[in-house]
Amino acid sequence: MQIGIDTFVETTPDAKTGITITPSERVRDVLEEAELADQVGLDLFAIGEHHREEYVASAPAVLLAAVAAKTKRIRLASSVTVLSSDDPVRVFQQFATVDLISQGRAEIVVGRGSFTESYPLFGYDLNDYDALFAEKLDLLLKLRESTAITWQGKLRAPLTGEGVYPRPLQNPLPIWLGVGGTPKSFVRAGSLGLPLMVAIIGGEPHRFRPLVESYREAGRRAGFAPEQLRVGMHAHGFVGDTTQQAADDLYPAHAYTFNRIGRERGWPPTSRAQFDATRGRTGALIVGDPETVAEKLLYTNEVLGGLARVTIQLTAGTLPHRTVMHAIELLGTRVAPVVRKRLAEQTPQPLSVATA
């Protein structure tokens, strides 16, 4: 299992102090967080896309290029690229460039996004929500297959053999499909043989098992081998020296963010009791001391039938930079080694010649 972190590079007010750092300060911090994640051995650093005042994440590829120049081994991904309101040619070019800067560490996670601001911003009709994504995903997958293609859709101008450059170092450039809870999206990912990234930020992960199995079954019917049908999970969480400290650190920022979004969407307010229940053993939040977080990752891996990767969003809302840095250090040095060791012990080893 790969273990990483992701962020939307938020600039919300600190829920405890009320102070809002500047976008330039937040970018400085996120680059330091990525460097540390690389140094402590985490596998992935991902940046999502939002077009809202409280996030500095409207251009993930630009930020990832900066991260690429400051890191050596960690893989770099979007989380997610809102493909429906972007142009697949530009997306491919941007991430191919990140791949070259990083010497083959870039990945794209594409999805439709949890917010809709980008659609009117770039002149798209929300009535075409699903059609836009399906058509643009088809084009993006063809772009990574060939330098020059002939393609025609209904919602974008056709291509008539134009070359798309640069080409990435990796061939093919990894593309994951990011999904929430829509059954059709799971089946689509399986039918295309794309690795699946499931966002589970509420409820209980085990309830997603039937959807994950529908993905695997769709992939099997489409002729893809089981090892091609990788499943990842994005979740919210935090790591502290003690479970109580981790919960106390995360809750104010978590509540601020979810209550703000909830007011827009008509959700009831988030309470500490709800938060504590959701960070329990079977809940979606991955919060605790290193041992608790490791056990939660192993539990989630089991109930979802095996995970290729997990990324944890440590900053659902603004937290002190030093606190986030300590959480990253704990995740890399004390959580990841335990999870890797336990999973390795569970993996059947091939028989040696002497014992076969």
Contacts in CASP RR format, 6 or more apart in sequence:
PFRMAT RR
TARGET T0000
AUTHOR 0000-0000-0000
METHOD contacts of the structure
MODEL  1
MQIGIDTFVETTPDAKTGITITPSERVRDVLEEAELADQVGLDLFAIGEH
HREEYVASAPAVLLAAVAAKTKRIRLASSVTVLSSDDPVRVFQQFATVDL
ISQGRAEIVVGRGSFTESYPLFGYDLNDYDALFAEKLDLLLKLRESTAIT
WQGKLRAPLTGEGVYPRPLQNPLPIWLGVGGTPKSFVRAGSLGLPLMVAI
IGGEPHRFRPLVESYREAGRRAGFAPEQLRVGMHAHGFVGDTTQQAADDL
YPAHAYTFNRIGRERGWPPTSRAQFDATRGRTGALIVGDPETVAEKLLYT
NEVLGGLARVTIQLTAGTLPHRTVMHAIELLGTRVAPVVRKRLAEQTPQP
LSVATA
1 297 0 8 1.000
1 301 0 8 1.000
1 306 0 8 1.000
1 307 0 8 1.000
1 308 0 8 1.000
1 309 0 8 1.000
1 310 0 8 1.000
1 339 0 8 1.000
1 340 0 8 1.000
1 343 0 8 1.000
2 43 0 8 1.000
2 44 0 8 1.000
2 75 0 8 1.000
2 308 0 8 1.000
2 309 0 8 1.000
2 310 0 8 1.000
3 42 0 8 1.000
3 43 0 8 1.000
3 44 0 8 1.000
3 297 0 8 1.000
3 309 0 8 1.000
3 310 0 8 1.000
3 311 0 8 1.000
3 312 0 8 1.000
3 331 0 8 1.000
3 332 0 8 1.000
3 335 0 8 1.000
3 336 0 8 1.000
3 339 0 8 1.000
4 37 0 8 1.000
4 42 0 8 1.000
4 43 0 8 1.000
4 44 0 8 1.000
4 45 0 8 1.000
4 46 0 8 1.000
4 309 0 8 1.000
4 310 0 8 1.000
4 311 0 8 1.000
4 312 0 8 1.000
4 331 0 8 1.000
5 33 0 8 1.000
5 37 0 8 1.000
5 42 0 8 1.000
5 44 0 8 1.000
5 45 0 8 1.000
5 46 0 8 1.000
5 311 0 8 1.000
5 312 0 8 1.000
5 313 0 8 1.000
5 314 0 8 1.000
5 328 0 8 1.000
5 331 0 8 1.000
6 44 0 8 1.000
6 45 0 8 1.000
6 46 0 8 1.000
6 47 0 8 1.000
6 48 0 8 1.000
6 77 0 8 1.000
6 79 0 8 1.000
6 234 0 8 1.000
6 311 0 8 1.000
6 312 0 8 1.000
6 313 0 8 1.000
7 30 0 8 1.000
7 33 0 8 1.000
7 46 0 8 1.000
7 47 0 8 1.000
7 48 0 8 1.000
7 57 0 8 1.000
7 79 0 8 1.000
7 313 0 8 1.000
7 314 0 8 1.000
7 315 0 8 1.000
8 47 0 8 1.000
8 48 0 8 1.000
8 49 0 8 1.000
8 50 0 8 1.000
8 55 0 8 1.000
8 57 0 8 1.000
8 313 0 8 1.000
8 315 0 8 1.000
9 26 0 8 1.000
9 27 0 8 1.000
9 30 0 8 1.000
9 47 0 8 1.000
9 48 0 8 1.000
9 55 0 8 1.000
9 56 0 8 1.000
9 57 0 8 1.000
9 63 0 8 1.000
10 26 0 8 1.000
10 54 0 8 1.000
10 55 0 8 1.000
10 56 0 8 1.000
10 257 0 8 1.000
10 315 0 8 1.000
10 316 0 8 1.000
10 317 0 8 1.000
10 318 0 8 1.000
11 20 0 8 1.000
11 21 0 8 1.000
11 22 0 8 1.000
11 23 0 8 1.000
11 26 0 8 1.000
11 54 0 8 1.000
11 55 0 8 1.000
11 56 0 8 1.000
11 318 0 8 1.000
12 20 0 8 1.000
12 54 0 8 1.000
12 253 0 8 1.000
12 256 0 8 1.000
12 257 0 8 1.000
12 260 0 8 1.000
12 317 0 8 1.000
12 318 0 8 1.000
13 19 0 8 1.000
13 20 0 8 1.000
13 256 0 8 1.000
13 318 0 8 1.000
14 20 0 8 1.000
14 21 0 8 1.000
14 253 0 8 1.000
14 318 0 8 1.000
14 319 0 8 1.000
14 320 0 8 1.000
15 252 0 8 1.000
15 253 0 8 1.000
15 255 0 8 1.000
15 256 0 8 1.000
15 317 0 8 1.000
15 318 0 8 1.000
16 252 0 8 1.000
20 318 0 8 1.000
21 29 0 8 1.000
21 318 0 8 1.000
23 56 0 8 1.000
26 56 0 8 1.000
27 56 0 8 1.000
27 63 0 8 1.000
27 66 0 8 1.000
29 321 0 8 1.000
29 324 0 8 1.000
30 47 0 8 1.000
30 63 0 8 1.000
30 67 0 8 1.000
31 66 0 8 1.000
31 67 0 8 1.000
31 70 0 8 1.000
32 321 0 8 1.000
32 325 0 8 1.000
33 45 0 8 1.000
33 321 0 8 1.000
33 324 0 8 1.000
33 325 0 8 1.000
33 328 0 8 1.000
34 45 0 8 1.000
34 67 0 8 1.000
34 70 0 8 1.000
34 71 0 8 1.000
34 74 0 8 1.000
35 70 0 8 1.000
35 71 0 8 1.000
36 325 0 8 1.000
36 328 0 8 1.000
36 329 0 8 1.000
37 45 0 8 1.000
37 74 0 8 1.000
37 328 0 8 1.000
37 332 0 8 1.000
38 45 0 8 1.000
38 71 0 8 1.000
38 72 0 8 1.000
38 73 0 8 1.000
38 74 0 8 1.000
40 328 0 8 1.000
40 329 0 8 1.000
40 331 0 8 1.000
40 332 0 8 1.000
40 333 0 8 1.000
41 73 0 8 1.000
41 74 0 8 1.000
41 332 0 8 1.000
41 336 0 8 1.000
42 74 0 8 1.000
42 328 0 8 1.000
42 331 0 8 1.000
42 332 0 8 1.000
42 336 0 8 1.000
43 74 0 8 1.000
43 75 0 8 1.000
43 309 0 8 1.000
43 336 0 8 1.000
44 74 0 8 1.000
44 75 0 8 1.000
44 76 0 8 1.000
44 77 0 8 1.000
44 107 0 8 1.000
44 309 0 8 1.000
44 311 0 8 1.000
45 67 0 8 1.000
45 71 0 8 1.000
45 74 0 8 1.000
45 75 0 8 1.000
45 76 0 8 1.000
45 77 0 8 1.000
46 76 0 8 1.000
46 77 0 8 1.000
46 78 0 8 1.000
46 79 0 8 1.000
46 109 0 8 1.000
46 311 0 8 1.000
47 57 0 8 1.000
47 60 0 8 1.000
47 63 0 8 1.000
47 64 0 8 1.000
47 67 0 8 1.000
47 77 0 8 1.000
47 78 0 8 1.000
47 79 0 8 1.000
48 57 0 8 1.000
48 60 0 8 1.000
48 78 0 8 1.000
48 79 0 8 1.000
48 80 0 8 1.000
48 81 0 8 1.000
49 57 0 8 1.000
49 58 0 8 1.000
49 60 0 8 1.000
49 78 0 8 1.000
49 80 0 8 1.000
49 81 0 8 1.000
49 82 0 8 1.000
49 113 0 8 1.000
49 118 0 8 1.000
50 57 0 8 1.000
50 58 0 8 1.000
50 115 0 8 1.000
50 117 0 8 1.000
51 58 0 8 1.000
51 115 0 8 1.000
51 117 0 8 1.000
51 118 0 8 1.000
51 121 0 8 1.000
52 115 0 8 1.000
52 117 0 8 1.000
56 63 0 8 1.000
57 63 0 8 1.000
60 78 0 8 1.000
60 79 0 8 1.000
60 81 0 8 1.000
61 78 0 8 1.000
61 91 0 8 1.000
61 94 0 8 1.000
61 95 0 8 1.000
61 97 0 8 1.000
61 98 0 8 1.000
62 94 0 8 1.000
64 76 0 8 1.000
64 77 0 8 1.000
64 78 0 8 1.000
64 98 0 8 1.000
64 102 0 8 1.000
64 106 0 8 1.000
65 97 0 8 1.000
65 98 0 8 1.000
65 101 0 8 1.000
67 76 0 8 1.000
68 76 0 8 1.000
68 98 0 8 1.000
68 101 0 8 1.000
68 102 0 8 1.000
68 105 0 8 1.000
68 106 0 8 1.000
69 101 0 8 1.000
71 102 0 8 1.000
71 105 0 8 1.000
73 105 0 8 1.000
74 105 0 8 1.000
75 105 0 8 1.000
75 106 0 8 1.000
75 107 0 8 1.000
76 98 0 8 1.000
76 102 0 8 1.000
76 105 0 8 1.000
76 106 0 8 1.000
76 107 0 8 1.000
77 106 0 8 1.000
77 107 0 8 1.000
77 108 0 8 1.000
77 109 0 8 1.000
77 176 0 8 1.000
78 95 0 8 1.000
78 107 0 8 1.000
78 108 0 8 1.000
78 109 0 8 1.000
78 110 0 8 1.000
79 109 0 8 1.000
79 197 0 8 1.000
79 234 0 8 1.000
79 311 0 8 1.000
80 109 0 8 1.000
80 110 0 8 1.000
80 111 0 8 1.000
80 113 0 8 1.000
80 178 0 8 1.000
80 197 0 8 1.000
81 91 0 8 1.000
81 108 0 8 1.000
81 109 0 8 1.000
81 110 0 8 1.000
81 111 0 8 1.000
82 111 0 8 1.000
82 112 0 8 1.000
82 113 0 8 1.000
82 118 0 8 1.000
83 91 0 8 1.000
83 110 0 8 1.000
83 111 0 8 1.000
83 112 0 8 1.000
83 133 0 8 1.000
83 136 0 8 1.000
83 137 0 8 1.000
83 140 0 8 1.000
84 111 0 8 1.000
84 112 0 8 1.000
84 113 0 8 1.000
84 118 0 8 1.000
84 119 0 8 1.000
84 124 0 8 1.000
84 129 0 8 1.000
84 132 0 8 1.000
84 133 0 8 1.000
84 136 0 8 1.000
85 118 0 8 1.000
85 119 0 8 1.000
85 121 0 8 1.000
85 122 0 8 1.000
85 123 0 8 1.000
85 124 0 8 1.000
85 132 0 8 1.000
86 118 0 8 1.000
86 122 0 8 1.000
86 136 0 8 1.000
87 136 0 8 1.000
87 156 0 8 1.000
88 136 0 8 1.000
88 137 0 8 1.000
88 139 0 8 1.000
88 140 0 8 1.000
88 143 0 8 1.000
88 156 0 8 1.000
89 139 0 8 1.000
89 143 0 8 1.000
89 159 0 8 1.000
89 164 0 8 1.000
91 108 0 8 1.000
91 110 0 8 1.000
91 140 0 8 1.000
92 140 0 8 1.000
92 143 0 8 1.000
92 144 0 8 1.000
92 164 0 8 1.000
92 173 0 8 1.000
93 164 0 8 1.000
93 165 0 8 1.000
93 166 0 8 1.000
95 106 0 8 1.000
95 107 0 8 1.000
95 108 0 8 1.000
95 168 0 8 1.000
95 173 0 8 1.000
96 106 0 8 1.000
96 165 0 8 1.000
96 166 0 8 1.000
96 167 0 8 1.000
96 168 0 8 1.000
96 173 0 8 1.000
97 166 0 8 1.000
98 106 0 8 1.000
99 105 0 8 1.000
99 106 0 8 1.000
99 168 0 8 1.000
99 169 0 8 1.000
99 170 0 8 1.000
99 173 0 8 1.000
100 166 0 8 1.000
100 168 0 8 1.000
100 169 0 8 1.000
103 169 0 8 1.000
104 168 0 8 1.000
104 169 0 8 1.000
104 170 0 8 1.000
106 168 0 8 1.000
106 170 0 8 1.000
106 173 0 8 1.000
106 174 0 8 1.000
107 173 0 8 1.000
107 174 0 8 1.000
107 175 0 8 1.000
107 176 0 8 1.000
108 140 0 8 1.000
108 173 0 8 1.000
108 174 0 8 1.000
108 175 0 8 1.000
108 176 0 8 1.000
109 175 0 8 1.000
109 176 0 8 1.000
109 177 0 8 1.000
109 178 0 8 1.000
109 197 0 8 1.000
110 137 0 8 1.000
110 140 0 8 1.000
110 175 0 8 1.000
110 176 0 8 1.000
110 177 0 8 1.000
110 178 0 8 1.000
111 133 0 8 1.000
111 177 0 8 1.000
111 178 0 8 1.000
111 179 0 8 1.000
112 129 0 8 1.000
112 130 0 8 1.000
112 133 0 8 1.000
114 199 0 8 1.000
116 126 0 8 1.000
118 124 0 8 1.000
119 125 0 8 1.000
119 126 0 8 1.000
119 129 0 8 1.000
120 126 0 8 1.000
124 132 0 8 1.000
128 155 0 8 1.000
131 154 0 8 1.000
131 155 0 8 1.000
132 155 0 8 1.000
134 188 0 8 1.000
135 153 0 8 1.000
135 154 0 8 1.000
135 155 0 8 1.000
135 156 0 8 1.000
136 155 0 8 1.000
136 156 0 8 1.000
137 177 0 8 1.000
137 192 0 8 1.000
138 151 0 8 1.000
139 151 0 8 1.000
139 153 0 8 1.000
139 156 0 8 1.000
139 159 0 8 1.000
140 175 0 8 1.000
141 175 0 8 1.000
141 192 0 8 1.000
142 149 0 8 1.000
142 151 0 8 1.000
143 149 0 8 1.000
143 164 0 8 1.000
144 168 0 8 1.000
144 172 0 8 1.000
144 173 0 8 1.000
144 175 0 8 1.000
145 172 0 8 1.000
147 163 0 8 1.000
147 164 0 8 1.000
147 165 0 8 1.000
147 167 0 8 1.000
148 161 0 8 1.000
148 162 0 8 1.000
148 163 0 8 1.000
148 164 0 8 1.000
149 159 0 8 1.000
149 161 0 8 1.000
149 164 0 8 1.000
150 158 0 8 1.000
150 159 0 8 1.000
150 160 0 8 1.000
150 161 0 8 1.000
151 158 0 8 1.000
151 159 0 8 1.000
152 158 0 8 1.000
152 159 0 8 1.000
174 195 0 8 1.000
175 194 0 8 1.000
176 194 0 8 1.000
176 195 0 8 1.000
176 196 0 8 1.000
176 197 0 8 1.000
176 232 0 8 1.000
177 185 0 8 1.000
177 188 0 8 1.000
177 189 0 8 1.000
177 192 0 8 1.000
177 194 0 8 1.000
177 195 0 8 1.000
177 196 0 8 1.000
177 197 0 8 1.000
178 185 0 8 1.000
178 189 0 8 1.000
178 196 0 8 1.000
178 197 0 8 1.000
178 198 0 8 1.000
178 199 0 8 1.000
179 185 0 8 1.000
179 186 0 8 1.000
179 189 0 8 1.000
179 196 0 8 1.000
179 197 0 8 1.000
179 198 0 8 1.000
179 199 0 8 1.000
180 198 0 8 1.000
180 199 0 8 1.000
181 198 0 8 1.000
181 208 0 8 1.000
181 211 0 8 1.000
183 211 0 8 1.000
183 214 0 8 1.000
186 196 0 8 1.000
186 211 0 8 1.000
186 212 0 8 1.000
186 214 0 8 1.000
186 215 0 8 1.000
186 218 0 8 1.000
187 214 0 8 1.000
187 215 0 8 1.000
187 218 0 8 1.000
188 218 0 8 1.000
189 195 0 8 1.000
189 196 0 8 1.000
189 215 0 8 1.000
189 218 0 8 1.000
190 196 0 8 1.000
190 215 0 8 1.000
190 216 0 8 1.000
190 218 0 8 1.000
190 219 0 8 1.000
190 222 0 8 1.000
190 224 0 8 1.000
190 229 0 8 1.000
191 218 0 8 1.000
191 219 0 8 1.000
191 221 0 8 1.000
191 222 0 8 1.000
192 222 0 8 1.000
193 219 0 8 1.000
193 222 0 8 1.000
193 224 0 8 1.000
193 228 0 8 1.000
193 229 0 8 1.000
195 228 0 8 1.000
195 229 0 8 1.000
195 230 0 8 1.000
195 231 0 8 1.000
195 232 0 8 1.000
195 308 0 8 1.000
196 212 0 8 1.000
196 215 0 8 1.000
196 229 0 8 1.000
196 230 0 8 1.000
196 231 0 8 1.000
196 232 0 8 1.000
197 232 0 8 1.000
197 233 0 8 1.000
197 234 0 8 1.000
197 309 0 8 1.000
197 311 0 8 1.000
198 208 0 8 1.000
198 211 0 8 1.000
198 212 0 8 1.000
198 231 0 8 1.000
198 232 0 8 1.000
198 233 0 8 1.000
198 234 0 8 1.000
198 304 0 8 1.000
199 233 0 8 1.000
199 234 0 8 1.000
199 235 0 8 1.000
200 208 0 8 1.000
200 233 0 8 1.000
200 234 0 8 1.000
200 235 0 8 1.000
200 284 0 8 1.000
201 234 0 8 1.000
201 235 0 8 1.000
201 236 0 8 1.000
201 284 0 8 1.000
202 278 0 8 1.000
202 283 0 8 1.000
202 284 0 8 1.000
202 285 0 8 1.000
203 278 0 8 1.000
203 283 0 8 1.000
203 284 0 8 1.000
204 282 0 8 1.000
204 283 0 8 1.000
204 284 0 8 1.000
205 233 0 8 1.000
205 235 0 8 1.000
205 282 0 8 1.000
205 283 0 8 1.000
205 284 0 8 1.000
205 300 0 8 1.000
205 303 0 8 1.000
205 304 0 8 1.000
206 282 0 8 1.000
206 303 0 8 1.000
206 304 0 8 1.000
208 304 0 8 1.000
209 303 0 8 1.000
209 304 0 8 1.000
209 305 0 8 1.000
212 231 0 8 1.000
212 304 0 8 1.000
212 305 0 8 1.000
215 229 0 8 1.000
215 231 0 8 1.000
216 226 0 8 1.000
216 229 0 8 1.000
216 231 0 8 1.000
219 229 0 8 1.000
220 226 0 8 1.000
220 229 0 8 1.000
230 308 0 8 1.000
230 309 0 8 1.000
231 304 0 8 1.000
231 305 0 8 1.000
231 306 0 8 1.000
231 307 0 8 1.000
231 308 0 8 1.000
232 307 0 8 1.000
232 308 0 8 1.000
232 309 0 8 1.000
232 310 0 8 1.000
232 311 0 8 1.000
233 300 0 8 1.000
233 304 0 8 1.000
233 307 0 8 1.000
233 309 0 8 1.000
233 310 0 8 1.000
233 311 0 8 1.000
234 310 0 8 1.000
234 311 0 8 1.000
234 312 0 8 1.000
234 313 0 8 1.000
235 284 0 8 1.000
235 285 0 8 1.000
235 286 0 8 1.000
235 300 0 8 1.000
235 310 0 8 1.000
235 311 0 8 1.000
235 312 0 8 1.000
235 313 0 8 1.000
236 254 0 8 1.000
236 284 0 8 1.000
236 285 0 8 1.000
236 286 0 8 1.000
236 312 0 8 1.000
236 313 0 8 1.000
236 316 0 8 1.000
237 250 0 8 1.000
237 279 0 8 1.000
237 285 0 8 1.000
237 286 0 8 1.000
237 287 0 8 1.000
237 312 0 8 1.000
237 313 0 8 1.000
237 314 0 8 1.000
237 316 0 8 1.000
238 246 0 8 1.000
238 247 0 8 1.000
238 249 0 8 1.000
238 250 0 8 1.000
238 286 0 8 1.000
238 287 0 8 1.000
238 288 0 8 1.000
238 312 0 8 1.000
238 314 0 8 1.000
238 319 0 8 1.000
238 327 0 8 1.000
239 246 0 8 1.000
239 287 0 8 1.000
239 288 0 8 1.000
239 289 0 8 1.000
239 290 0 8 1.000
239 293 0 8 1.000
239 314 0 8 1.000
239 327 0 8 1.000
239 330 0 8 1.000
239 331 0 8 1.000
239 335 0 8 1.000
240 246 0 8 1.000
240 249 0 8 1.000
240 288 0 8 1.000
240 289 0 8 1.000
240 290 0 8 1.000
240 326 0 8 1.000
240 327 0 8 1.000
240 330 0 8 1.000
241 289 0 8 1.000
241 330 0 8 1.000
242 288 0 8 1.000
242 289 0 8 1.000
243 287 0 8 1.000
243 288 0 8 1.000
243 289 0 8 1.000
243 292 0 8 1.000
245 289 0 8 1.000
246 287 0 8 1.000
246 288 0 8 1.000
246 289 0 8 1.000
246 327 0 8 1.000
247 275 0 8 1.000
247 276 0 8 1.000
247 279 0 8 1.000
247 287 0 8 1.000
247 288 0 8 1.000
249 319 0 8 1.000
249 323 0 8 1.000
249 327 0 8 1.000
250 287 0 8 1.000
250 316 0 8 1.000
250 319 0 8 1.000
251 272 0 8 1.000
251 275 0 8 1.000
253 315 0 8 1.000
253 316 0 8 1.000
253 317 0 8 1.000
253 318 0 8 1.000
253 319 0 8 1.000
254 270 0 8 1.000
254 275 0 8 1.000
254 316 0 8 1.000
254 317 0 8 1.000
255 270 0 8 1.000
255 272 0 8 1.000
255 275 0 8 1.000
256 317 0 8 1.000
257 316 0 8 1.000
257 317 0 8 1.000
258 267 0 8 1.000
258 270 0 8 1.000
258 316 0 8 1.000
259 269 0 8 1.000
259 270 0 8 1.000
261 267 0 8 1.000
262 269 0 8 1.000
275 285 0 8 1.000
277 283 0 8 1.000
278 284 0 8 1.000
278 285 0 8 1.000
279 285 0 8 1.000
279 286 0 8 1.000
279 287 0 8 1.000
279 288 0 8 1.000
281 295 0 8 1.000
281 296 0 8 1.000
281 299 0 8 1.000
282 299 0 8 1.000
286 293 0 8 1.000
286 296 0 8 1.000
286 297 0 8 1.000
286 300 0 8 1.000
286 310 0 8 1.000
286 312 0 8 1.000
287 293 0 8 1.000
288 296 0 8 1.000
290 330 0 8 1.000
290 331 0 8 1.000
290 334 0 8 1.000
290 335 0 8 1.000
290 338 0 8 1.000
291 338 0 8 1.000
293 331 0 8 1.000
293 335 0 8 1.000
294 334 0 8 1.000
294 335 0 8 1.000
294 338 0 8 1.000
294 339 0 8 1.000
294 342 0 8 1.000
297 310 0 8 1.000
297 335 0 8 1.000
297 339 0 8 1.000
298 339 0 8 1.000
298 342 0 8 1.000
298 343 0 8 1.000
300 307 0 8 1.000
300 310 0 8 1.000
301 307 0 8 1.000
301 310 0 8 1.000
301 343 0 8 1.000
312 331 0 8 1.000
314 324 0 8 1.000
314 327 0 8 1.000
314 328 0 8 1.000
314 331 0 8 1.000
315 324 0 8 1.000
END
